Amino acid sequence: MAETNLILLGPPGAGKGTQAERLQQDFSLAHISTGDMLRAQVANGTELGQAAKRYMDAGELVPDEVILGMISARITEQDAREGFLLDGFPRNSSQADALAATLAESQRRLTGALALEVPDEEIVRRLSGRRVCLKAGHVYHVELDPPKHEGVCDQDGSRLIQRDDDKEDTIRKRLEVYAEQTAPLIDYYEQAGLLRRFDGTRDPNEVHNHIRATVATLRMEDRL
Ligand code: AP5
């Protein structure tokens, strides 16, 4: 079967990570989150992590050269050869062009770009209540999606923390950066015939069912 290569687009807090966890299991895709990769570098105290943290804490994009090096290596790893789900990448038009060039070089292509749509005020509410687990980044919300035991991850028992960039000022800055640099990619992928839009304000299970059905159709069309 042809590989399934997807992009999840949407503002910070739209639910990309929440949906990626589920879709990864449905379709056996490698979940590639540039945010998670950068946070792992920060946690390990690497030089790259130290350089990236300044941008992340300020709500700015990390420079393209750092991100492009990470991604081009990651999408050629064995688990991603059979299909990948990009979460948080690309984030501007030069990253989108670089992705297209990298895929074309190895005769690979995108199956679809899945855009989650959520208004700004809902995003601020979601991100200020978000908690993530220390071990694997599993995502919760103190009111909307609480863990069974406060402060503890249901899946691996590790401690839940608040991300450094989930403070209101930084959230607003991230929204500005999204509107200026990332939102134009919606048109970019629409013109390429790859865009599918989803109402990200629905319950996470409803959003998931809708995306799963769309991806199943895209895969079927790809086989015809
Ligand atoms: P990154 O980690 O990619 O953050 P982001 O895009 O801002 O997205 P988030 O992880 O904040 O949100 P999400 O959409 O995954 O939502 P989630 O599912 O967690 O990037 C962080 C930083 O790294 C960037 O600011 C930048 O500095 C740098 N960076 C990363 N990639 C880069 C790149 N390519 N280039 C340059 N720099 C880069 O959900 C949020 C909350 O809402 C949770 O609490 C969840 O439980 C809840 N929730 C989810 N879905 C629903 C729903 N349907 N209804 C109600 N609640 C919901």
Boltz pocket constraint, residues with backbone or C-beta under 6 A from the ligand:
constraints:
  - pocket:
      binder: B
      contacts: [[A, 10], [A, 11], [A, 12], [A, 13], [A, 14], [A, 15], [A, 16], [A, 17], [A, 18], [A, 19], [A, 34], [A, 35], [A, 36], [A, 38], [A, 52], [A, 55], [A, 56], [A, 57], [A, 59], [A, 60], [A, 61], [A, 62], [A, 63], [A, 67], [A, 87], [A, 88], [A, 89], [A, 90], [A, 91], [A, 95], [A, 126], [A, 127], [A, 129], [A, 130], [A, 131], [A, 139], [A, 140], [A, 141], [A, 142], [A, 144], [A, 145], [A, 165], [A, 174], [A, 200], [A, 201], [A, 202], [A, 203], [A, 204], [A, 207]]
      max_distance: 6.0
